[in-house]
């Protein structure tokens, strides 16, 4: 579940993240591992989640500064 500090990402608080770029997420450890793999490869990040009984997704892009 998304804690309040991450609500700035646009994912509702208490949403349940299910996948990151198609990789299943079962806990915070698998979520962080998936994000690290994707960010290291500098790929866009697609986060799938369930909120209000609906499956939704948000895509994030990493921009080098």
Secondary structure, 3 states (H helix, E strand, C coil): CCCHHHHHHCCCCCCEEEEECCEECCCHHHHHHHHHHHHHCCCCEEEEEEECCEEEEEEECCCCC
